[in-house]
């Protein structure tokens, strides 16, 4: 079974016990700056704190292993995802704490997944968001009737989708709304991309 890492960001946690369930199965909990504040609520111990550390109290800096990621041209989420890719390799990464907060940060969540080339799953109140890595087929377990969305950033080549109402075979997608509001017809949705940046949203 793959090593599981839970990243706690500083925004609102998703409802319906999503964060609690992920915390219960996490092998390691990493806070992204102010995400450290969620640890007591979830009943977990934070192993590492990542970010520019400007929202972490001095007392917490003394109690935890803190790693400064001070690139101000990227969000803390993007930097933390890159750090996990470099230092946690093949681990399964789940992210919570990204609801609410500033609009620019919320809109940048998908861009952070692409910028860091991360395979992490971002869990939000409305559902989940993940990147489909080019050349690496993605199979997702879902309930039939679940609403899916494909969100290309730029030009995406060789898109293949199975297990949904509107299946695709070697399609080319560009930034737009063509992939919005698809529906799962099976318990498994399979998505594959040859080249380009594509995000998959799954409604809860």
Helices and strands as residue ranges (DSSP letters): E 4-8, H 18-25, E 28-32, G 33-38, H 39-42, E 48-51, H 58-63, E 65-68, H 76-87, E 92-96, H 103-107, H 109-115, E 121-123, E 127-131, E 138-141, E 147-162, E 168-173, E 182-183, E 188-192, E 195-203
